[in-house]
Amino acid sequence: MVKHIIIWNFKEELSADERAAAAEKIKSGLEGLMGQIDGLTEIKVFTNPFESSNGDLMLDSTFTSEDALKGYQVNPKHIEVATFVRSVVGSRKCFDFEL
């Protein structure tokens, strides 16, 4: 099993309302990929960080293998959501590892 964790920060110029709407769209878009991409076994987007956090939202996903993760990254359904994500985030941190 492979974990794929991402932490994003929204672009500074987004208003609070724009951030909230973007967070919901990202959450529904990414979580909606469950059952649609081979090898994706879990996917959850967290959108309500504590004030002590230094990220605005987090993706926690699990794949059957590194090859499954690579397939997800080029899957057109994922790319569609990722294109929106890139339009509203200013920074991204990623940590992938094997369980």
Phi and psi in degrees as a GROMACS rama.xvg file:
@    title "Ramachandran Plot"
@    xaxis  label "Phi"
@    yaxis  label "Psi"
@TYPE xy
-125.635  133.061  VAL-2
-99.4062  142.725  LYS-3
-130.617  107.237  HIS-4
-114.665  131.449  ILE-5
-131.393  138.92  ILE-6
-121.144  127.141  ILE-7
-114.856  154.868  TRP-8
-121.913  134.882  ASN-9
-68.7076  158.46  PHE-10
-62.06  141.081  LYS-11
-59.333  -33.4936  GLU-12
-75.151  -7.36969  GLU-13
-74.9631  136.894  LEU-14
-74.1407  169.07  SER-15
-59.769  -40.7707  ALA-16
-66.4395  -40.5652  ASP-17
-65.0818  -38.8904  GLU-18
-63.5968  -44.4285  ARG-19
-63.4393  -43.6259  ALA-20
-65.7124  -41.3528  ALA-21
-65.5426  -41.1541  ALA-22
-60.7147  -43.5629  ALA-23
-64.8137  -40.8948  GLU-24
-66.3478  -40.6127  LYS-25
-65.3558  -46.0838  ILE-26
-59.2868  -51.1754  LYS-27
-67.0148  -37.3172  SER-28
-66.4089  -48.6392  GLY-29
-71.3652  -45.4241  LEU-30
-65.2274  -25.8307  GLU-31
-69.7055  -10.3791  GLY-32
-78.1757  -14.4604  LEU-33
-58.8668  131.16  MET-34
84.0197  -2.69648  GLY-35
-111.799  -9.63857  GLN-36
-128.328  123.665  ILE-37
-57.7905  133.482  ASP-38
87.1398  -7.31726  GLY-39
-85.1027  115.305  LEU-40
-105.777  -22.7707  THR-41
-152.333  143.875  GLU-42
-153.854  129.192  ILE-43
-145.527  135.742  LYS-44
-114.086  127.263  VAL-45
-103.638  128.72  PHE-46
-122.246  3.61337  THR-47
-125.237  72.1772  ASN-48
-72.3913  153.994  PRO-49
-68.4951  160.46  PHE-50
-60.3093  -24.3806  GLU-51
-73.7823  -9.86875  SER-52
-77.0386  152.936  SER-53
-113.967  20.1773  ASN-54
-129.968  157.317  GLY-55
-92.6273  -32.1963  ASP-56
-155.403  158.144  LEU-57
-137.259  137.952  MET-58
-103.407  130.621  LEU-59
-124.955  110.608  ASP-60
-132.86  154.965  SER-61
-130.276  138.974  THR-62
-128.228  157.62  PHE-63
-69.8433  -25.6595  THR-64
-162.889  169.716  SER-65
-64.5858  -35.4327  GLU-66
-63.5379  -37.7033  ASP-67
-64.3963  -39.8762  ALA-68
-61.9235  -44.0646  LEU-69
-62.8632  -37.7079  LYS-70
-65.6769  -38.6053  GLY-71
-61.0367  -42.9949  TYR-72
-63.5453  -26.0347  GLN-73
-107.446  2.11013  VAL-74
-67.9196  131.059  ASN-75
-56.4379  -34.0871  PRO-76
-66.7892  -39.8726  LYS-77
-68.9281  -43.2314  HIS-78
-59.1613  -37.2843  ILE-79
-60.6952  -45.7491  GLU-80
-69.0502  -43.9931  VAL-81
-61.2  -33.2082  ALA-82
-62.796  -41.9897  THR-83
-65.6316  -44.5897  PHE-84
-54.1794  -48.508  VAL-85
-59.9368  -26.8499  ARG-86
-75.8569  -17.3119  SER-87
-119.819  -9.33573  VAL-88
-104.231  147.904  VAL-89
-102.076  -25.0158  GLY-90
-145.908  154.583  SER-91
-144.089  132.692  ARG-92
-119.7  138.07  LYS-93
-129.779  141.335  CYS-94
-140.38  113.49  PHE-95
-111.582  139.669  ASP-96
-158.602  161.397  PHE-97
-94.5616  136.51  GLU-98
